[in-house]
Amino acid sequence: MNTPRIARLLFFVLAAPLALSGCDSLSRVKNKTPPPCPPVYIMSDAAKITKYRPGGGRDLTDVEMEGEIVAFKGDCVYDEKGGEVSLQLGFELRRGPAATSRTLDVTYFVAVPKFYPEPSAKGVFTFPVTFPDTVDRLRVTDDEVTMRLPVRTRELIDNYEIYLGFQLTQEEVEANRRAKH
């Protein structure tokens, strides 16, 4: 198991004790269909990113990377402690003309607002993407992220919505909002 993977698991394991205290056990309800997975949303304001090189330029020649979260897949399993949700995000990335390296870092978040304002409400993950020579567009999938949630019923599951997006600066969020209009 590599170090980034361990960090991804630790974030969500640390979040679990906040929510697991006081829930009834699924094992007490035998022969019932387990609840569905919690709802997962890609935030529209954070679904795309345009990274510019440092400095004031903001035209096409200043773009280091463009990206979009194009998919996610997930699974959930249940035991007496609640649910374990596993997610994997898919990205479409383009290396821009201002990129000085063939390897670029992609940073995204997975957030569970129910845990806010605790730091465990949001995990931020960065992974490197290397563009092969002569290739400036890629579709990539990051490693799986796993979290535990105290889900018991449909009502509780709806309280544990999960949000995904690129980790953006305020300037990048505002640019995404302007682009939608």
N, C-alpha and C positions, 0 to 999 in steps of 0.2 A: 504494500500500500504506500503510495507516494505522499509526501508532506502536504501538498495542496488538498488532496482528498481527505486527509485527516482533519485539516482545518475546516473543511466544509461540513463534515459530520459533527465536529465539536460545537459549531455554532448552534445547530439545531438540538443537540443533546442538552446544551446549557439552557435552551429556551424551554424545554419540556418540564422541568420541575416547577416552573411558575404556574403551569396550567394543569398539571396532573394531580395536584393535591385535592381532593374532594369529589372525585368522580366515581360513579358506580362502576363495577366491573362488567365487561361484556360476557365474561364466562358465566355469570349468573343467569344470563338470558340464553339458554341453549336452544338450538334448532331455529334460531331466527336469522334472517338474511342480514348480513352486516350492512351498515349504512354505506351509501356511495361515497366516493372521494369528495373532499372539500372543493368548492369552486375555485378555479384558477383563472386569473385574468392577466393579459398583457396590457400594461398601462399605455394608452394612446400617446400621451405626452413623452413617454420614455421608450417607445418601441423602435425609434430610429436614432442614429447618431451621425454627426459629421464632426470629425476631429480636424482642427486646423493646426498648422505649425504655429509655434509661439510667435507673437508679434501681432501687428494690427491688420494684416491682410486677410480678407475673407472672400476671395474669389476662387474659381476652380483650381488655379495653380497653387493655392495655399492649402489644399485638402491633403491631409495625411491618410485618413481612413473614413469611409462611410460604411454604415452597417444598419441592419434591420434584424429584429427578432422575428423569425418567420414561422417558428413552430415550437411546441414543447410537447413532450410526452411524459406521462406519469403513471404511477401505480400506487395503490394503497393496500395495506394489509392491516388486520386488526387482531389484537390480543386483549388480555385482561387489563392492560395499562392504557389502552386507547388505540389510536391509529398511527401507523408509520407511513408517511407520504414520501415517495421518491419522484424527483423531477429531473428532466434533462432538457436543456434548451438548445434549439437549432438557430443558427445565425447565417445570414447572407452578408458577406463582407467584400468590400472593394478597397484595394490599396490605391491611394491617391498619388498624384504627381509629386507632392511635397514630402512623401515618406522617404526617410533616409536609410531605412533598413527593410529587409524582407520579412522581419519578425516584428509584429505589432501586438500590443496588449489589448485585450478586450475585457472591459469591466462591466459587470451587471449586478443586479440585486434581486433577492427573493425576500419579500416582506409579508408579515402576518400582522395586520393592524391591531388585532385583538390584544397583542402583547405590548402595544405602545403605551407608555413612553419608555419601557424597558429597552436597553440596548439590544436585547435579544429579539426585538421585533423585526429586525432587518439584518440580513447577511449580505455582505458585499464580496463578490468573487472576481478574481482576475486570472485570466489564462492567456498564455502566449499563442499566437497564430503565426505560422511561418508560411509565406507565399512561395511556392516553388518558382524557379527562374521562368520567365515568360508568362507567368500566370498572375493576374491582378484581381481576379474574382474567385471567391471560394464560398462554398457552403460547409459549415463546420458545426459540430455538436460538442458541447462541453461535457465533462464528467458529470455523473449523477450527483444530485444534492438530496440528502435525506433528512427528514425532520419528524419529530413525534408530536402529535396533537391529541388532546383528551376528548376525542369524538366518541359520542355514544348514540346519538339520535340525529335525525335529519335537522332538527332545530339547532342542535349544537354545531353540526357541520357548517351550517350557513353562517355561524358566528366566527368561523375560522377561515375566512377568505384568504387566498394567497395571491399576491400581486408580483409581477415580473417586469423588469425593464432595465435599460442601460443605466448605469450610474452616471448621471449628467451634471454638468455645471449649470448654474442658473442661466447663463448665456445660452447654453445648448437647449435647455427647456424652453426658453422664450423663442428661440429660432424654430423649434418644432411647432410651437403654438401658432406662430406667424405663418408657417408653411401650410397649416390646415385651413387657413382662411383665404 
